[in-house]
Amino acid sequence: MNLKILATCLLGSGLLVGCAGGFDDFDVAGPVAPPSKPAVRTYAPAIVSESDFLAAAGTNTVFFDTDKASLNPQARDVLDRQARWLMTHRDIAFRVEGHCDERATPGYNLELGRRRAEAVKAFFVDSGISEDRITAVSFGEESPVIDENGDVQINRRAVTVLSI
């Protein structure tokens, strides 16, 4: 008998012997799928826009009386609606922009705009919104809104702008 054939036969029978009894562990119809794990649900953050905010809050702007930085009841109502929306969207940072009309000096108006923005920021913080999410800035009289009737009251305002 040829040595190559004998070696092949012995090697082949050794493999079969080595596998004997091991076939019970395998499914001869195919591989067995690993046991399934419970599904892990991941949720992507909701995509929001300025229009979502405006729809919920009604407006992004509150108005002030001449030479004032205190919040009137109407402004508090608007800010309360804004705060409720902002509390449900905790991942959104935003800024409050203070504005003035042109009746005083630019320096005075810049300071008044800052106090208006800070008043709104304080309202939000008192409502439970993290101060880290809020930036308060003043534009003074530098970004007026032009009213077709010439009403300058619309420039005495604070605007909430989302950082989306």
C-alpha positions in Angstrom: 0.0 0.0 0.0 1.2 3.4 -0.8 2.3 5.5 2.2 0.5 8.6 1.0 -2.8 6.7 0.8 -2.3 5.1 4.2 -1.4 8.4 5.9 -4.5 10.0 4.3 -6.7 7.2 5.6 -5.3 7.3 9.1 -5.5 11.1 9.2 -9.1 11.0 7.9 -10.2 8.4 10.4 -8.5 10.3 13.2 -10.5 13.4 12.3 -13.7 11.4 12.3 -12.9 9.9 15.6 -12.0 13.3 17.0 -15.3 14.6 15.9 -17.3 11.6 17.1 -19.9 12.6 19.6 -19.4 16.3 18.6 -22.1 16.3 16.0 -24.9 16.4 18.6 -23.8 20.0 19.5 -24.5 21.3 16.0 -27.6 21.7 14.0 -27.0 19.9 10.8 -29.7 22.0 9.0 -27.5 25.2 9.4 -26.0 27.5 11.9 -27.9 28.4 15.0 -28.7 32.1 15.5 -27.6 33.5 18.9 -30.3 34.1 21.3 -32.0 37.5 20.6 -31.5 40.3 23.1 -34.3 42.7 24.0 -34.5 45.5 21.5 -32.8 48.7 22.7 -34.7 51.7 21.5 -32.8 54.9 20.7 -34.6 58.1 20.1 -33.2 60.8 18.0 -33.8 64.3 19.4 -36.8 66.0 17.9 -35.9 68.4 15.2 -37.4 71.7 16.2 -37.5 75.1 14.5 -38.2 78.7 15.4 -41.7 78.2 13.9 -42.3 75.4 16.5 -41.4 77.8 19.2 -43.5 80.6 17.8 -46.5 78.2 17.4 -46.3 77.2 21.0 -45.4 80.6 22.6 -47.4 82.8 20.2 -44.5 85.2 19.8 -40.8 85.6 20.5 -41.1 89.2 21.5 -42.2 91.1 24.6 -42.6 94.9 24.9 -41.7 97.5 27.5 -43.0 100.8 28.5 -40.9 103.9 27.8 -37.6 104.0 29.7 -38.6 100.8 31.6 -37.0 97.4 32.0 -39.8 95.9 34.2 -42.0 93.1 32.9 -45.7 94.0 32.6 -48.4 91.4 33.0 -48.7 90.9 29.2 -45.0 90.3 28.9 -45.1 87.8 31.8 -47.9 85.9 30.1 -45.8 85.7 26.8 -42.7 84.7 28.7 -44.6 82.0 30.7 -45.6 80.4 27.4 -42.1 80.6 26.1 -40.7 79.2 29.3 -43.0 76.2 29.2 -41.9 75.4 25.7 -38.2 75.9 26.6 -38.6 73.6 29.6 -39.7 70.7 27.3 -36.7 71.4 24.9 -33.8 71.4 27.4 -31.2 70.8 24.8 -31.8 74.2 23.1 -29.7 77.2 24.1 -31.1 80.7 23.3 -30.4 84.4 23.6 -32.5 87.3 24.7 -31.9 90.4 22.8 -32.8 93.8 24.4 -33.8 96.7 22.1 -34.8 100.3 22.5 -36.2 103.2 20.5 -34.0 106.1 19.6 -35.2 108.6 22.1 -32.2 108.7 24.4 -28.4 108.6 23.8 -26.9 105.5 22.2 -25.0 104.7 25.5 -28.1 105.0 27.6 -30.1 102.9 25.2 -27.4 100.2 25.2 -27.7 100.0 29.0 -31.5 100.0 28.9 -31.5 97.2 26.3 -29.1 95.2 28.6 -31.5 95.7 31.6 -34.5 94.5 29.4 -32.6 91.4 28.3 -31.5 90.7 31.8 -35.1 91.1 33.1 -36.3 88.4 30.6 -33.3 86.2 31.5 -34.2 86.5 35.2 -37.8 85.5 34.5 -36.6 82.4 32.7 -34.2 81.4 35.4 -36.9 81.9 38.0 -39.1 79.6 35.9 -36.5 76.8 36.2 -34.5 77.2 33.0 -30.8 76.7 33.5 -28.9 80.0 33.3 -26.2 78.2 31.2 -28.6 78.0 28.3 -29.3 81.7 28.2 -27.3 84.6 26.8 -28.5 88.1 27.3 -27.3 90.8 24.8 -28.3 94.4 24.1 -28.6 96.1 20.7 -29.7 99.4 22.2 -31.3 101.4 19.3 -29.1 99.8 16.6 -31.7 97.3 15.3 -35.0 99.2 15.0 -38.2 97.7 13.6 -39.8 100.0 11.1 -43.5 100.2 11.7 -45.6 101.4 8.7 -47.5 103.8 11.1 -44.3 105.2 12.6 -45.0 103.6 16.0 -41.6 103.4 17.9 -43.1 101.4 20.8 -42.3 98.2 18.9 -38.6 99.0 19.3 -38.9 98.9 23.1 -38.7 95.1 23.2 -36.9 91.9 24.1 -36.7 89.1 21.6 -36.0 85.4 22.4 -33.9 83.8 19.7 -33.3 80.1 19.6 -29.8 78.7 18.9 -30.8 75.8 16.6 
